[in-house]
Amino acid sequence: MLPYIAEFLGTMMLIILGDGVVANVNLNKSGMKGAGAVQITLAWGLAVLVPAFIFGEASGASFNPALTIALAVEGSFAWSMVPGYVIAQLAGAFVGASIVYLLFKGQFDATEDPATKLGVFCTGPSIPNTGLNILSEAVGTFILVFAIKGIGNVTGLSTGVDKLFVFGIIVSVGMSLGGLTGYAINPARDLGPRLAHAVLPIKGKGDSNFSYGLVVPIVGPIIGAIVAVLLYGAIPW
């Protein structure tokens, strides 16, 4: 039971901090409005780092269905635990996004643009192109997962320092590829908050864009993560 609780709480914290920084920077009447993409990208890296330190020993700190599935494909994670992990991750993301809405309700009410409100919860493409958008998410997730696997090649690494490496990976992917699709690179990170956007009583909200959300940020990350573990396993290290 502990691993599932850890994945739920860890993903919830990830979304509170990750969606929270987008709300903090983009919503009207926020004290940090206009801080920009650099703050968002650094904060998303920290949003992964903080719960990873807390829950790494308890669950492996996946917080990402694409990574969980890829590790099962690789054989290093039990398939029997995949459904519970994915459910916990999605539920944690939903609750985390709901908490962000509660905290920033005044700022949501003061913001008129529906797209800005949706952008707090989930990702979207700068140029809609399903094929290229899926490729962008696949490439970003490939780099994330391949690099996470590659941390094992670092000799003499102290316990816990690997989480700092993951922070660097997240920030690097965001800085380099984030402008394409918002670098979901994690189906739970996008779908859980998107579901929250759909059901919460957000003043003046628009469509939740499930036609995009049920395809690109789910299919792309899963493909990228699976390719990453298979290629990593095929290299004669």
Disulfide bonds with the S-S distance in Angstrom:
none
